[in-house]
């Protein structure tokens, strides 16, 4: 009799628990969520749902092997159990996907808890793979008419976090998070995968020379800071980040002998280098929108009209291209190169100031100075932060 009871208990555990992490599985979680949502509705109390996803988990499996991937999953599950504790229920609902239901919590309270989870995961995985990051989306029952809508909106918030840079937690807000159909989500995910492939190519460009390693990432981060200073809206910031990471992808076509030549380039070699911005624009054309393509194409244009590839001048230069031009040049000046010592930040900034109005957009240089000095926000002409054309 006892043996039969033990067997039934083990079978029930196998049916409801994830065998690797010990968390409850997808089916059991959905049942728990439905019950808790019904209880919250009856009692008119708060209820938060969080969906979490490990950023770049496929790459962990492919580069370090599935044993390391499994260990990462175990660490994430352990962090969830430790942080969430009795405050809610955590589950593994997919390969690298987790969920947490938190009765009695507002979205703000849930976000604070999830940030603790993300911090614990970064620390707990550092010794395995390097810190692993987590994206999360949160929605509360107050924003959803039933459990199914609650799941959809939390999933939409998670997708928004993934699509806007990853490594973040997004609370559902109808003003910023779209409720996407399955077809729309699949289409965007396919685009994101293609962009990831291009980002890998951009990283390969940087990796050809140790002195330019992670150059595109640094340019992307600095360009975003400059655009924030200039008052850009969040949706344009995301698009600028994508374009900035890919701004030098056209350099794939430049031979190493030219790209890394220590001395002055001859006219033919210089023309080869100049071709990279137009080529890069063609490479990204099918994945980025028209304005982003113009940013990539125009990041070497100059206000004095002596830039390339189109010889644009002053306000003819797209605002994103003007920002990229400043961020790209500043990073190049402050990075060590085999043929030149890096400038100090103050020296590079002074060079940008000296060339403001000729090589660099003056307002973008002013914004760079404010970013580097952590100065107070300034007012800029109306073209900065506009929706674009």
C-alpha positions in Angstrom: 0.0 0.0 0.0 2.8 2.4 1.0 4.8 1.4 -2.1 1.8 2.1 -4.3 1.3 5.5 -2.7 5.0 6.3 -3.2 4.8 5.3 -6.8 1.8 7.5 -7.4 3.6 10.4 -5.7 6.7 9.9 -7.9 4.5 9.7 -11.1 2.8 12.9 -10.1 6.1 14.6 -9.6 7.4 13.4 -12.9 4.2 14.7 -14.6 4.4 18.2 -13.0 8.1 18.8 -12.6 10.9 19.7 -15.0 13.5 16.9 -14.6 16.6 19.0 -15.0 15.8 22.0 -12.8 13.2 20.6 -10.4 10.8 23.5 -11.1 7.3 22.8 -12.1 6.8 22.4 -15.8 4.7 24.3 -18.4 1.5 22.4 -17.9 1.6 22.6 -14.1 2.4 26.2 -14.2 -0.5 27.1 -16.5 -2.9 25.3 -14.1 -1.4 27.1 -11.2 -1.6 30.5 -12.9 -5.3 30.0 -13.9 -6.2 29.1 -10.3 -4.3 32.0 -8.8 -5.7 34.5 -11.4 -9.2 33.3 -10.6 -8.5 33.7 -6.9 -7.0 37.2 -7.4 -10.1 38.3 -9.4 -12.5 37.0 -6.8 -10.6 38.7 -3.9 -9.8 41.8 -6.0 -6.1 41.6 -5.1 -3.0 42.1 -7.2 -1.3 39.4 -9.2 1.8 39.7 -11.4 3.1 37.4 -14.1 6.7 37.5 -15.3 8.2 35.7 -18.3 12.0 35.3 -18.4 14.3 34.3 -21.2 18.1 33.6 -21.2 19.8 35.9 -23.7 21.9 34.1 -26.3 21.3 30.7 -24.8 21.6 29.0 -28.2 25.1 30.3 -28.5 26.0 28.9 -25.1 24.9 25.4 -26.2 26.7 25.7 -29.6 30.0 27.1 -28.3 30.3 25.5 -24.9 28.2 22.3 -25.3 25.0 21.1 -23.8 26.5 20.1 -20.5 27.4 23.7 -19.8 24.0 24.8 -21.1 22.3 22.5 -18.7 24.4 23.8 -15.8 23.3 27.4 -16.8 19.7 26.3 -16.7 20.2 24.8 -13.2 21.8 27.9 -11.9 19.0 30.1 -13.3 16.4 27.8 -11.7 18.3 27.9 -8.4 18.4 31.7 -8.5 14.7 31.8 -9.1 13.9 29.5 -6.2 16.2 31.5 -3.9 14.9 34.9 -4.7 11.3 34.2 -5.3 10.9 31.8 -2.3 7.5 31.7 -0.8 6.5 35.0 -2.6 5.4 33.1 -5.7 5.8 30.1 -8.0 8.6 29.7 -10.5 8.5 27.3 -13.5 10.6 26.2 -16.5 8.1 26.5 -19.4 10.4 25.9 -22.3 14.0 25.3 -23.3 15.5 28.5 -22.0 12.2 30.1 -20.8 11.0 30.5 -17.3 7.9 32.1 -15.7 7.0 33.4 -12.2 3.6 34.1 -10.9 3.5 36.5 -7.9 0.2 36.8 -6.0 -0.4 40.1 -4.2 2.3 42.0 -6.1 2.1 45.1 -8.3 4.1 45.4 -11.5 6.6 47.6 -9.7 7.1 45.2 -6.8 7.4 42.3 -9.3 10.0 44.3 -11.3 12.1 44.9 -8.2 12.1 41.1 -7.4 12.9 40.2 -11.0 15.9 42.6 -11.0 17.2 40.7 -8.0 16.8 37.5 -10.0 18.7 39.0 -12.9 21.5 40.1 -10.6 21.7 36.7 -9.0 21.8 35.0 -12.4 24.7 37.2 -13.6 26.7 36.4 -10.4 25.8 32.7 -10.3 26.7 32.0 -14.0 29.9 34.1 -14.0 32.1 31.1 -13.2 30.4 28.9 -15.8 30.2 30.9 -19.0 30.8 34.4 -18.1 27.8 36.3 -16.7 24.6 35.3 -18.4 21.9 37.9 -18.9 18.2 37.6 -18.6 15.4 39.5 -20.4 12.0 39.6 -18.7 8.5 40.9 -19.3 5.9 41.6 -16.6 2.2 42.1 -16.7 -0.4 42.3 -13.9 -3.9 41.0 -13.8 -5.2 44.6 -13.6 -4.1 45.0 -17.3 -5.7 41.7 -18.5 -9.3 40.5 -18.6 -8.4 36.9 -18.2 -5.4 34.5 -17.7 -5.0 34.0 -21.5 -4.7 37.8 -22.1 -2.3 38.1 -19.1 0.0 35.5 -20.6 -0.1 37.2 -24.0 0.7 40.7 -22.6 3.5 39.3 -20.4 4.9 37.6 -23.4 4.6 40.8 -25.4 6.5 42.7 -22.7 9.2 40.0 -22.8 9.4 40.2 -26.6 9.7 44.0 -26.2 12.6 43.5 -23.8 14.3 41.1 -26.3 13.7 43.4 -29.3 15.0 46.5 -27.5 18.4 45.4 -26.5 17.9 42.4 -24.2 19.4 42.3 -20.7 16.4 44.2 -19.2 13.0 43.9 -17.6 10.0 45.5 -19.2 6.7 46.1 -17.5 3.7 46.0 -19.7 2.4 49.4 -20.7 -0.1 49.7 -23.6 1.7 52.9 -24.6 5.0 51.2 -25.3 4.4 47.5 -25.6 2.5 46.2 -28.6 0.3 43.1 -28.3 1.6 41.2 -31.4 -0.1 38.4 -33.3 1.7 35.1 -33.6 2.5 35.9 -37.3 3.9 39.4 -36.4 6.0 38.0 -33.7 7.4 35.3 -36.0 8.2 37.9 -38.6 10.0 40.1 -36.1 11.9 37.1 -34.7 13.0 36.1 -38.2 14.3 39.7 -38.7 16.0 39.6 -35.3 17.8 36.4 -36.3 19.0 37.9 -39.5 20.2 41.0 -37.7 22.1 38.8 -35.3 23.9 37.3 -38.2 24.9 40.7 -39.5 26.0 41.7 -36.0 28.2 38.6 -36.0 29.7 39.8 -39.3 30.2 43.3 -37.8 32.0 41.7 -34.8 34.2 39.7 -37.3 35.2 43.0 -38.9 36.3 44.4 -35.5 38.1 41.1 -34.6 40.3 41.3 -37.7 42.4 43.8 -35.8 42.9 43.6 -32.0 43.0 47.4 -31.9 39.4 47.6 -33.2 38.0 44.8 -31.1 34.4 45.7 -29.9 34.7 49.0 -31.8 31.2 48.7 -33.2 29.7 48.0 -29.8 31.4 51.0 -28.3 30.2 53.2 -31.1 26.7 52.0 -30.7 26.7 52.7 -26.9 28.2 56.2 -27.4 25.9 57.1 -30.2 22.9 56.2 -28.1 24.2 58.4 -25.2 24.7 61.3 -27.7 21.2 60.8 -29.1 19.7 60.7 -25.6 21.4 64.0 -24.9 19.9 65.4 -28.1 16.4 64.3 -27.0 15.8 61.3 -29.2 12.7 59.2 -28.5 13.2 55.6 -27.3 12.0 54.0 -30.5 14.6 55.9 -32.5 17.3 55.1 -30.0 16.8 51.3 -30.6 17.0 51.9 -34.4 20.2 53.9 -34.0 21.8 51.2 -31.8 21.1 48.6 -34.6 22.5 50.8 -37.3 25.5 51.8 -35.2 26.5 48.2 -34.6 26.4 47.6 -38.3 28.0 50.9 -39.5 31.3 49.3 -40.5 30.0 46.0 -41.9 31.1 47.1 -45.5 34.7 46.9 -44.4 34.5 43.1 -44.9 35.3 43.9 -48.6 38.5 45.8 -47.8 41.7 43.7 -48.0 43.7 43.4 -44.8 46.7 44.9 -46.5 44.7 48.1 -47.1 42.6 48.2 -43.9 45.7 47.7 -41.6 48.3 49.6 -43.7 50.5 51.5 -41.1 51.4 54.3 -43.4 49.5 56.7 -45.6 47.1 55.2 -48.2 47.7 55.9 -51.9 44.7 57.3 -53.8 43.5 53.9 -55.0 43.6 52.4 -51.6 41.8 55.4 -50.1 39.0 54.9 -52.6 38.7 51.2 -51.5 38.3 52.3 -47.9 35.8 55.0 -48.8 33.6 52.4 -50.6 32.8 50.7 -47.3 30.0 53.0 -46.2 28.0 52.6 -49.5 28.7 48.9 -49.5 27.6 48.6 -45.9 24.3 50.4 -46.7 23.6 47.8 -49.5 24.4 44.9 -47.1 21.9 46.1 -44.5 19.2 47.4 -46.9 17.0 44.3 -46.6 17.0 44.3 -42.8 17.0 48.0 -41.7 14.5 50.6 -42.7 15.2 53.4 -45.2 16.3 55.9 -42.5 18.7 53.5 -40.8 20.3 52.6 -44.2 20.9 56.4 -44.7 22.6 56.6 -41.4 24.9 53.7 -42.3 25.6 55.2 -45.7 26.2 58.7 -44.4 28.3 58.3 -41.3 31.4 59.7 -43.2 29.6 62.7 -44.6 30.9 66.1 -43.4 29.1 69.4 -42.8 31.6 71.1 -45.2 30.6 68.8 -48.0 34.0 67.0 -48.2 32.8 63.7 -46.9 31.7 60.5 -48.7 30.0 58.8 -50.5 27.6 61.5 -51.6 29.3 64.8 -50.6 26.3 65.9 -48.5 26.7 69.1 -46.5 25.3 70.5 -43.3 21.6 69.7 -42.8 21.6 67.4 -45.8 23.3 64.9 -43.6 20.8 62.6 -41.8 20.8 63.3 -38.0 21.7 59.6 -37.2 24.6 59.7 -39.6 25.9 62.9 -38.0 25.8 61.2 -34.6 27.5 58.1 -35.9 30.2 60.2 -37.4 31.1 61.8 -34.1 30.9 58.6 -32.1 32.9 56.6 -34.7 35.7 59.2 -34.8 35.9 59.7 -31.1 36.3 55.9 -30.5 38.9 55.6 -33.2 40.9 58.5 -31.7 40.9 57.0 -28.2 41.7 53.4 -29.2 45.3 52.2 -29.4 46.4 51.4 -33.0 49.6 49.7 -34.2 50.7 52.9 -36.0 49.5 55.6 -33.5 49.1 56.1 -29.7 45.6 56.7 -28.5 44.5 60.2 -27.6 43.4 61.0 -24.1 39.6 61.6 -23.9 40.1 65.3 -23.4 42.4 65.4 -26.4 40.0 63.6 -28.6 37.2 65.9 -27.5 39.3 68.9 -28.3 39.9 67.5 -31.8 36.2 67.1 -32.3 35.6 70.6 -31.1 38.3 71.9 -33.5 36.6 70.2 -36.5 33.1 71.1 -35.5 31.3 72.6 -38.5 33.8 71.1 -40.9 34.1 67.4 -40.3 31.6 67.0 -37.4 28.1 68.4 -36.7 28.5 71.1 -34.0 25.4 70.0 -32.1 26.5 66.4 -32.0 29.9 67.5 -30.7 28.2 69.6 -28.0 26.2 66.6 -27.0 29.3 64.4 -26.9 31.0 66.9 -24.6 27.9 66.9 -22.3 27.9 63.0 -22.3 31.6 62.9 -21.4 31.4 65.6 -18.8 28.1 64.2 -17.4 26.8 67.8 -17.9 23.3 68.9 -17.6 21.0 68.5 -20.7 21.1 71.3 -23.2 18.6 72.6 -25.8 19.2 71.7 -29.4 17.7 72.6 -32.8 14.4 71.0 -33.6 15.8 68.5 -36.1 17.3 66.5 -33.2 14.9 63.9 -31.9 12.4 64.5 -34.7 10.7 61.4 -36.2 12.8 61.5 -39.3 11.8 61.5 -42.9 
